[in-house]
């Protein structure tokens, strides 16, 4: 029995060749294109995760620097926030410390009370 799958096959091939535009050599139009794209998508996912980890460490560094200017360490500050039930995450705290020091001062004062 003959299998007629041309529409679905063309759609799949078109998706791959469109995504492989700009690749050089056989990577743009052969089986290599699919392999290259799959590997690229794997790297993209992994690096999105790595970026999230990197950003968290950057936020912690910024909070720590701002806290030490105010005479308290990062770990003590986070502990005070937890005890006072102040629900600010690291991203918000780092943004405050970097862009709005007065607001960060108010948060540190609230945590100390």
Number of C-alpha atoms within 10 A of each C-alpha: 3 4 5 8 8 9 8 10 11 11 10 11 16 12 12 20 18 11 14 19 12 10 14 10 10 10 18 20 17 14 12 14 22 19 13 15 18 13 11 12 12 11 12 12 11 11 12 11 11 12 12 11 11 11 13 15 13 15 20 17 14 20 25 20 17 23 21 12 9 13 9 15 16 18 12 13 20 20 13 17 19 13 10 13 10 13 8 12 11 18 16 13 20 22 15 19 22 15 11 12 13 11 13 22 16 11 18 19 11 13 19 13 7
